[in-house]
Amino acid sequence: RYEVREFCLFGGWTNTWSHEENGKTIPTTYDTEEDAEAELKYFFKQMRKAKRNKEIKGVPDTEDFRVEEVGND
């Protein structure tokens, strides 16, 4: 399993991506590294589009995100 992790000043590398499942917030994980990388690429594509449309002021720094393998809890 893989996660997209974001560097947070007080928490270090943290999975900040989640989804709702049966009323609970569940951290998002991916079956393959390629799936996680594709999702991260799509995220930045959407951020650049939002900036062009003046919906946001700036795009997050790509260096603040990475894909990391996690255990199979």
N, C-alpha and C positions, 0 to 999 in steps of 0.2 A: 504494500500500500504506500501511497505517496501523498504528501500534503504540499500546498503552496503556503509558504511561511513568509511573514513580513517582519522586518526588524523593528522592534518597539523599544524606545529608549529605556523604559523601566522593566521590560519583560524579556528582552533579547529576541531571538527568533521564535515567533509565535504563529500558530495557525489562527488567523483572524477571520477566515472564510467559513461560513456555516450555512445550513439550510434548516427549514422546519420539517419535522417528521412527527406526526401524531401529537402535535402541540408542544413538542420539545425541540429545542435548538441543538442541532447535531453538527459537530465539526465536519467540514467537507473533506473527504479523502478520495483518491483516484486509484483505480486498479493498476495503472501503468504509469511510468514516468512520462511517457509520451502524452498520455491524456492530461496529466497535470501541466506539462509544458504548453500544450495546446490551449488549455484554459487560461493560463497566465498570458499567453500571447494575445488571446481574444480580449482579455481584460484591458491590456494596454492599447489595443486597437480601439476599443470603446472609449477609453479615457482621451485618446488623441482626437477622436471624433467629437466628444463632448467639449473639448477645449476649442476646436475649430468653430463649433456652434455657440461658443461663448456661454456654455452651461456651467463650466468650471473655469477657474483662473489658471490652474497649472496641472500638469500630469505628474503623478507620483514618480519618484526616481526608480528606475529599474534595478539599481543596486540594492534597494531596500526589500527586494523580493527574491525568493529562491524556491526551488522544488527540493524536497527532502524526503528520503525514504523513512517510513515509520513502521513500528511493529504491527502485527496482526491481532490486536486486542480482541 
